[in-house]
Amino acid sequence: MGSINTTNPKKDLTVRIFDEFNSIDRQVPAEEYDVVLSYFESVFGAKDAAKSFASALFLVSQNRDIPVLSLLESLQGQDSIRLTATMCYYLNGLRSPATLLGIKSVARPNVWAARDVLQ
């Protein structure tokens, strides 16, 4: 008998990862969420960006066992660019080293491997 929890092979892997990331249920106090969301709205001015950053901050807080308001205190006073870099640092600690956020270095092919490719 088949399982109902099988993944759809026709769905792109990137879409599946994104959907799984956003489907995580977190139980957070409403007061803390309002404080975090209002801070990010004051920094970015955009509601969607503020919601994404608030969700990411609660994820970091949960995975590192640090109170979210303590993390927020460490972020306060930063401009949007510095805040984005700091959040990338925190989120990269939770991700695979193969998929780092905020890294702009261009990947150059290995010269020795490239010469072995037949044309």
KELUM-221715 format. One line per 10 residues: number of its first residue (from 1); for each residue x, y, z of N, C-alpha, C. Coordinates in pm, whole numbers. Atoms other than C-alpha are relative to their C-alpha. Example, Ala and Ser with C-alpha at 12.3 -4.5 7.8 and 13.67 -1.06 7.14 Angstrom:
BEGIN
1 = 89:-119:0:1230:-450:780:90:120:0 ~ -82:-119:-6:1367:-106:714:-77:109:73
// end
This chain:
BEGIN
1 = 82:-117:0:0:0:0:88:124:0 ~ -79:-121:13:134:343:-96:-20:96:117 ~ 6:-100:-107:201:629:141:-57:130:-56 ~ 54:-128:45:15:957:121:104:111:12 ~ -99:-103:-25:325:1150:229:116:-6:-99 ~ -107:5:99:523:1090:-89:17:137:-63 ~ -28:-129:65:689:1383:-263:-34:-10:-148 ~ 35:-7:141:582:1489:-608:129:11:-82 ~ -125:-6:75:872:1405:-844:-3:107:-111 ~ 10:-101:105:741:1659:-1099:25:141:53
11 = -23:-130:-61:790:1946:-853:149:25:11 ~ -140:-37:-4:1122:2127:-876:54:-7:144 ~ -61:14:-132:1360:2062:-584:6:133:73 ~ -6:-132:-63:1402:2435:-520:-136:39:56 ~ 136:-32:-46:1026:2479:-492:-34:-83:123 ~ 28:86:-116:1002:2184:-253:72:51:124 ~ -77:-50:-114:1278:2323:-28:-62:128:53 ~ 61:-126:-42:1117:2667:-24:-132:-26:71 ~ 129:31:-62:775:2520:54:17:-63:138 ~ -24:64:-128:915:2305:335:50:100:102
21 = -52:-101:-93:1101:2603:487:-113:86:54 ~ 108:-88:-41:789:2815:496:-116:-73:67 ~ 110:74:-62:566:2536:626:31:-43:143 ~ -37:36:-137:745:2500:960:-90:76:96 ~ 85:-64:-100:509:2568:1249:84:34:122 ~ -70:-45:-119:656:2772:1531:-103:63:94 ~ 87:-60:-100:477:2865:1851:76:116:63 ~ -67:-117:-54:576:3220:1940:-104:87:71 ~ 92:-91:-68:421:3464:2186:-34:119:-90 ~ 45:-109:87:216:3732:2010:69:131:33
31 = -66:-126:-38:379:4013:2209:140:8:-58 ~ -136:1:54:729:3910:2105:-3:16:-152 ~ 9:-11:145:624:3870:1742:-31:144:-41 ~ 34:-139:32:469:4218:1741:120:92:18 ~ -119:-82:-24:787:4370:1887:100:-19:-113 ~ -98:31:105:1011:4195:1633:-48:53:-135 ~ 55:-45:128:783:4270:1338:2:152:-11 ~ 1:-147:6:747:4638:1426:141:56:-15 ~ -137:-47:18:1125:4675:1455:44:-15:-145 ~ -40:22:139:1184:4522:1112:-77:90:-96
41 = 76:-94:84:906:4736:963:60:140:7 ~ -62:-133:-12:1077:5047:1099:132:8:-75 ~ -128:-1:70:1407:4944:944:-19:-7:-151 ~ 14:24:143:1289:4821:603:-113:81:-64 ~ 113:-73:56:959:5003:557:-94:-86:-83 ~ 83:90:80:819:4706:363:-52:-112:89 ~ 63:101:-86:576:4468:530:48:-142:-32 ~ -44:136:38:684:4159:331:141:-29:48 ~ -137:19:-47:1052:4206:409:4:-14:152 ~ 4:7:-146:971:4264:776:-50:-137:47
51 = 51:132:-37:768:3942:793:104:-109:-23 ~ -103:100:29:1048:3741:631:112:5:103 ~ -107:-13:-98:1311:3880:867:-47:-41:138 ~ 52:42:-130:1087:3828:1171:-6:-151:10 ~ 6:146:2:1028:3467:1072:140:-60:12 ~ -137:51:-6:1400:3414:1018:61:19:138 ~ -56:-24:-133:1486:3569:1354:-56:-101:101 ~ 57:102:-89:1245:3334:1533:59:-138:-29 ~ -64:127:35:1399:3040:1345:139:-8:62 ~ -134:-3:-60:1750:3142:1456:-11:-13:152
61 = 20:5:-144:1626:3195:1811:-32:-141:47 ~ 41:135:-37:1466:2853:1822:115:-99:-15 ~ -107:97:24:1765:2667:1675:123:24:87 ~ -117:-30:-83:2027:2842:1889:-33:10:148 ~ 46:-9:-140:1821:2845:2211:40:133:64 ~ -24:-136:-48:1865:3221:2249:-135:71:-2 ~ 127:-73:3:1568:3435:2350:-4:101:-115 ~ 10:-82:120:1441:3626:2048:20:148:31 ~ -19:-140:-34:1438:3958:2231:147:32:25 ~ -144:-20:-15:1807:3914:2317:66:15:-137
71 = -52:-14:137:1883:3859:1948:-38:134:-59 ~ 47:-128:53:1676:4163:1861:81:116:57 ~ -82:-105:-61:1872:4378:2106:136:9:-66 ~ -131:-1:65:2195:4274:1936:-8:57:-142 ~ 16:-51:136:2052:4379:1598:-39:147:-5 ~ 50:-137:1:1911:4716:1699:114:99:-22 ~ -99:-103:30:2091:5023:1573:73:-21:-131 ~ -66:28:127:2202:4864:1246:-88:49:-115 ~ 77:-37:119:2101:4994:904:-40:-127:-75 ~ 55:117:69:1927:4766:655:107:-87:-64
81 = -106:79:64:2247:4658:478:76:-81:105 ~ -71:70:-107:2431:4571:798:-89:-107:65 ~ 95:95:-57:2119:4400:933:-14:-123:-88 ~ 9:113:93:2092:4186:621:125:-87:9 ~ -125:77:-12:2458:4082:652:2:-80:130 ~ 2:70:-128:2411:3991:1019:-97:-117:-4 ~ 97:109:11:2100:3785:943:55:-112:-90 ~ -63:102:84:2292:3607:664:98:-84:83 ~ -94:71:-88:2559:3518:921:-74:-101:88 ~ 76:90:-86:2301:3371:1158:-63:-114:-79
91 = 66:104:80:2113:3184:886:99:-97:-62 ~ -101:90:54:2433:3044:735:46:-102:103 ~ -33:96:-105:2500:2879:1071:-98:-114:8 ~ 103:103:-3:2181:2680:1023:-5:-81:-128 ~ 10:62:132:2232:2584:660:122:-85:-32 ~ -114:77:50:2460:2355:467:106:96:-52 ~ -104:-88:52:2798:2511:381:-1:12:-152 ~ 7:-6:145:2720:2440:16:-99:105:-49 ~ 103:-95:41:2431:2689:15:3:123:89 ~ -14:-116:-86:2554:3002:187:-74:120:-57
101 = 70:-121:38:2351:3322:180:94:119:5 ~ -75:-124:-5:2501:3661:100:143:-8:-47 ~ -136:17:50:2818:3530:-64:1:38:-147 ~ -1:-46:138:2904:3712:-386:126:-41:-76 ~ -121:40:71:3226:3537:-481:-38:-86:-121 ~ 28:71:124:3227:3406:-835:73:-134:4 ~ -62:133:3:3290:3033:-864:77:-15:-130 ~ -84:21:118:3579:2974:-1101:25:-149:-17 ~ -23:143:22:3624:2636:-1263:145:-37:29 ~ -133:52:-26:3921:2427:-1164:70:-19:-134
111 = -73:7:127:4179:2464:-1442:39:-143:-33 ~ -47:136:25:4308:2110:-1400:-115:-92:-37 ~ 117:82:38:3960:1957:-1418:-54:42:-135 ~ 54:-50:126:3858:2177:-1710:82:-50:-119 ~ -80:44:114:4148:2063:-1927:-25:-146:-35 ~ 29:140:26:4036:1700:-1894:-133:-21:-72 ~ 130:12:66:3697:1772:-2053:24:-6:-150 ~ -16:16:144:3682:1646:-2411:-103:84:-71 ~ 93:-83:77:3526:1870:-2671:-47:-68:-123
// end
